[in-house]
Amino acid sequence: MRKGIGIFIIGLCMVFSSLAGGGVQAKTIVWRGQSSYPSGLPQLYAPAEYFVKLVKKLTDGKLIIKLYPGGAIVPPKQVFDAVHSGILDMGFTWAGWWQGKFPAAPLFGNSYPNGMQMYEMLGWIYNGGGLKLWNEMYKGYNIVVLPPYGMLGIEDFSWSKKPIRSLKDFKGLKFRTVGIWGKCLEKLGAQVVSLAGGEVYPALERGVIDACEFATPAIDKKLGFQEICHYLTVPGIHEPCAPLETLVNKRSWQKLPPSLKEKVKVALMTSCFWAINNALKQDAEAMEYFLHDPKLKVSKLTPQMIEKIKEVGNEVMSEIAKKNRFFAKVWKSQIDYRKKVEPYEALVRLPFPYANLKQINK
């Protein structure tokens, strides 16, 4: 009897050993992912690279995501459609690009005057219903939105060949921007030109545009705007931060076992945290470089200019909200979250006596 039990136990051990080892081994899942941005671009492409490496490590190689730069498989602004159709399993991009299809998309890209601060935006996405609304926006599409793979800090307000000392200077200015901010600048008299990132430098060089905004100090420095423009204005009130959008093909996501799904989410949280911390130092170093460039003048928006921009922004936002119910729903959700957290933040905010801003407005 004991001998029979022993043989039975040995048999079970052999079965489990076979399952764990070579007999029935989990098949490696390989996904294709593409960014909307070129490789080597800090804060936009680098966090996606970090994420895919981390996923491979956390899943012990059970999920491999082959990452391609913008344009490698589909054009940068077709990433959404490619993920929906299944050409791509994942897309690493920015929600504001899809404003033509989804009027509320810039709200998730935080691309509007006096938008949410970084800590507010992340809190709203994770704990304020933001991610749920993000997925609701794409309802009917073969798309799942996961938490951001990265987050940009506050952007530069403008690069220009002539100084922008007041909002009157926008009249007749050929200015590159996109989205809601473009509608605001049109109200201020600017001629808005929408260009992809790679087209901005040559457009400035040829005089097709007079001024532009694109991203953060580190990214703008990489693109070389300081080589052409002699005036940089901050802060970028039109985009106080920008969550980077993580899109997944719904069928591809559903095929993943729960354990791998959780590891993907953990990898996203980690890559976003990594991106935020890297961006702070990178942007500080880039701004220090700009401040010491003798050919470049860095100036700040006046409080009066900021208040007027906020006023114009609310006007444009209200116009869109009246026409689009979902836009109004998302905007209200963001406002309600800010009303909850901002009074506390204002109450406990500490002064920063060590900030040396004398170099600005030089």
C-alpha positions, -999 to +999 in steps of 0.1 A: +000+000+000+028+024+010+047+015-021+016+023-043+012+057-026+049+064-031+047+056-068+016+078-071+034+108-055+064+103-077+041+103-107+025+136-096+059+152-091+069+142-126+037+157-141+042+190-123+079+190-132+069+185-168+043+214-167+068+237-151+097+226-173+097+215-209+064+196-213+038+223-214+057+256-213+040+290-215+044+304-250+062+337-253+038+365-264+053+390-288+036+424-294+043+451-319+043+486-304+050+520-320+056+555-307+044+586-324+078+601-318+113+595-332+139+574-313+163+593-291+138+620-282+140+625-244+108+623-223+087+612-253+104+580-267+128+571-238+100+562-213+085+538-238+120+521-242+123+519-204+088+504-202+093+476-228+126+466-211+109+465-177+080+444-190+104+418-204+121+416-170+090+415-149+074+388-170+106+367-173+104+371-210+068+358-213+058+391-229+081+408-254+071+442-268+090+451-300+091+489-300+093+509-332+099+547-335+074+570-351+068+563-388+085+529-388+052+510-393+026+537-397+028+575-397+030+591-363-006+604-364-020+570-374-010+552-343-045+552-329-060+537-360-033+511-362-039+499-327-076+498-333-072+477-365-046+454-349-017+464-371-001+474-337-007+458-304+004+489-285+007+526-292+028+551-273+015+586-281-004+617-269-042+620-267-043+655-281-035+642-316-070+627-319-089+660-314-104+657-349-122+625-339-127+631-302-132+668-291-124+659-255-090+643-264-070+675-254-084+673-219-066+640-215-035+655-230-040+684-206-035+708-235-055+739-226-048+771-207-047+767-170-049+730-171-042+706-143-008+705-125+012+672-127+002+658-093-034+668-099-035+651-133-020+619-120-044+619-091-074+625-113-063+597-137-058+571-110-082+582-083-106+607-098-122+587-125-100+600-153-088+567-167-124+554-167-135+585-187-105+581-210-117+546-219-152+558-223-141+583-249-129+555-271-160+533-266-168+514-297-132+512-308-110+482-304-089+501-279-080+498-242-063+528-225-039+520-198-023+544-174+003+568-189+037+554-197+053+588-191+045+624-181+059+657-194+064+686-171+054+722-179+062+732-215+079+763-229+053+789-238+069+801-270+100+803-292+101+834-314+123+855-336+108+887-321+100+894-284+065+887-272+060+914-246+022+915-246-007+895-261-010+922-288+022+908-302+003+877-313-016+897-339-006+885-374+020+861-359+024+828-378+025+805-348+029+767-348+007+750-322-022+724-321-055+718-304-074+741-280-045+764-276-046+771-313-082+782-311-072+805-282-043+821-302-067+827-332-089+847-308-057+867-300-052+874-337-025+848-345-023+828-377-021+792-364-002+766-383-004+730-373+029+711-380+043+677-368+074+680-345+099+671-372+085+699-395+088+728-370+126+735-372+127+737-410+095+758-410+112+783-386+143+782-407+125+790-439+102+816-423+071+796-429+063+804-392+074+832-369+071+814-336+062+780-321+056+759-291+063+722-290+073+707-257+095+710-226+130+726-223+149+694-227+129+683-258+130+718-274+168+719-268+172+685-285+152+699-315+175+729-316+149+758-315+175+780-297+196+779-328+170+799-348+149+818-322+164+845-300+134+847-276+120+821-252+090+828-231+079+808-201+059+793-184+038+772-207+004+779-192-012+763-223+001+729-211+012+726-175+019+689-179+012+662-205+004+626-197+016+603-225-011+580-238-007+542-236-030+524-261-035+486-264-055+466-289-085+453-270-082+417-284-045+416-276-052+427-241-080+402-235-057+374-245-032+382-218-035+362-186-044+383-155-009+379-140+007+395-171-018+423-172-009+432-136+028+432-145+021+455-175+003+479-152+031+479-127+056+485-154+036+515-166+035+530-131+072+525-128+081+539-162+059+570-156+077+575-122+110+571-139+101+596-166+089+623-142+121+621-122+143+622-152+124+650-168+128+673-138+165+672-140+167+672-178+144+703-180+164+721-152+196+715-170+182+726-204+168+758-189+202+765-172+217+762-207+192+786-222+197+811-194+235+812-200+232+814-238+242+850-247+222+850-279+189+840-262+167+861-240+144+842-216+114+861-202+083+853-182+047+860-189+034+889-169+005+882-144-018+903-166-010+882-196-016+850-177-050+862-165-060+872-200-049+838-214-070+820-187-100+842-196-096+834-233-091+797-225-123+795-204-142+812-233-130+786-258-135+757-235-171+768-227-178+771-264-167+735-270-185+722-239-218+737-252-214+717-284-201+684-270-217+667-240-188+643-234-163+672-234-184+690-208-186+658-187-148+654-187-141+691-180-165+691-151-148+660-137-115+677-138-129+709-123-146+690-095-113+672-087-094+704-086-120+720-063-114+691-039-076+691-038-065+727-045-078+743-013-057+719+007-027+724-015-029+762-012-033+759+026-001+738+032+021+751+003+056+760+014+075+790+001+107+783-018+132+809-006+162+793-025+147+798-060+170+822-078+150+837-106+172+868-112+186+854-144+151+854-159+140+887-175+176+895-180 
